[in-house]
Amino acid sequence: MTYDRLVCANCAAPVSEGRCPACRASRRHLEELDRREGGPLGGLNPMMLIALLVVLVGALAVLAQHAA
């Protein structure tokens, strides 16, 4: 969910508009979280994560077959 869909409980306006101090504080906090992007894999889109998972599972299968 993006913050442009959130509604402020203080002023009942969209948080993205920043009408009251609570909206502006929430908007700043959410923008800061967006910048951090949740760790080293946070910048990857879901398709890239799925592709990475498929490659890792394939590599594990090859290693398991080679070890047997």
C-alpha positions in Angstrom: 0.0 0.0 0.0 1.3 3.5 -0.8 0.8 6.5 1.4 -1.2 8.3 -1.2 -4.2 6.0 -0.3 -3.9 6.5 3.5 -6.3 8.8 5.2 -5.3 10.8 8.3 -7.3 10.1 11.5 -6.6 13.6 12.6 -7.9 15.7 9.7 -9.6 13.0 7.5 -7.6 14.2 4.5 -5.2 12.0 2.4 -1.8 11.8 4.1 -0.1 12.6 0.8 -1.6 16.1 0.9 0.0 16.8 4.3 -2.7 19.2 5.5 -2.0 18.9 9.3 1.2 18.3 11.3 0.3 14.6 11.8 -0.1 14.1 8.0 3.2 15.8 7.4 5.0 13.7 10.0 3.5 10.5 8.7 4.4 11.4 5.1 8.0 12.2 6.1 8.3 8.9 8.0 6.9 6.9 5.1 9.2 8.6 2.6 12.1 7.8 4.8 11.1 4.1 4.8 10.8 4.2 1.0 14.4 5.5 0.8 15.7 2.7 2.9 13.8 0.1 0.8 14.0 -2.7 3.4 17.5 -4.1 3.2 19.8 -5.5 0.6 17.1 -7.2 -1.5 14.5 -4.5 -1.0 15.3 -2.8 -4.4 14.5 -5.9 -6.4 11.1 -6.3 -7.9 9.1 -9.5 -7.3 9.9 -11.1 -10.7 13.7 -10.6 -10.0 13.3 -12.3 -6.6 11.4 -15.2 -8.1 14.1 -15.6 -10.8 16.8 -15.5 -8.1 15.0 -18.2 -6.1 14.7 -20.4 -9.2 18.4 -20.1 -9.9 19.3 -20.9 -6.3 17.0 -24.0 -6.3 18.5 -25.1 -9.6 22.0 -24.7 -8.2 21.1 -26.7 -5.1 19.6 -29.5 -7.3 22.8 -29.7 -9.4 24.9 -29.8 -6.2 22.7 -32.5 -4.6 22.9 -34.6 -7.8 26.7 -34.1 -8.1 27.2 -35.1 -4.4 25.2 -38.3 -4.8 
